[in-house]
Amino acid sequence: MNVTTDDLIQCLRTEPRNTGIGEMVDAIEGASSVDLRRDSDLLSGVWELRWSSARQPWLKQSTWLENLQVLDPANGRGMNLLRLAGPLGALAAVTVEAELSIDGPSRVGVRFRRGGWSGPTLPGGARLQLMKSVNQSFPAWLEITALTTTLRICRGNAGTTFALLRRDDLALKDLLPASVMS
């Protein structure tokens, strides 16, 4: 298949349920070379899941739900965030906070620490939260198979493939609480 990164990005933006995305992802992965020792700064930011090989509904792209990954590898922290799309999304989200480590040229280690509900930010910057410690009994990781300033393709330890697009309209500092791993 002759496909470019721009072709895949456009399809993920406009047709995230296109049945040909899996083949496009495979083609981009085959043409990509990732070295996080050199390019880990490209990981930093807010990423939105646009396609996944998973069957679970929360790992599928939806118009009414935002599935975000907030990554700050320079400080060893990250967060998965599931929230309603649109203006109500800022009011509440299901979150899982994690420690991140660069474990090789293309692997990010993930150690989940806390999960629960995050509410709105209060005046003064505090956020309402109901969080609980996570007992992670297995090593989790993401193998980054393609990485640009806009597109990230990765495979998780459970065998799921993910395609995510950077959300430049969202900032790390607004979504990743200072308390995460500090």
Number of C-alpha atoms within 10 A of each C-alpha: 8 7 14 14 20 11 12 23 20 12 17 21 11 11 15 22 15 11 9 12 19 16 13 20 22 17 17 21 19 11 12 14 14 18 15 19 13 9 14 18 14 17 23 20 22 24 23 21 22 24 25 22 15 14 9 8 8 12 17 19 18 17 9 10 15 21 22 22 26 26 24 22 19 13 14 17 22 29 27 21 23 21 19 18 14 11 7 11 16 15 13 18 21 18 21 22 27 23 21 23 19 18 15 12 16 20 21 23 19 24 21 22 18 20 20 16 16 21 16 16 17 9 7 6 11 13 13 14 17 13 16 12 12 15 10 12 8 8 10 15 20 22 20 23 24 22 24 15 12 16 20 22 24 24 18 16 15 10 12 14 21 23 25 23 21 22 15 11 6 13 12 17 11 10 18 21 18 11 8 16 15 8
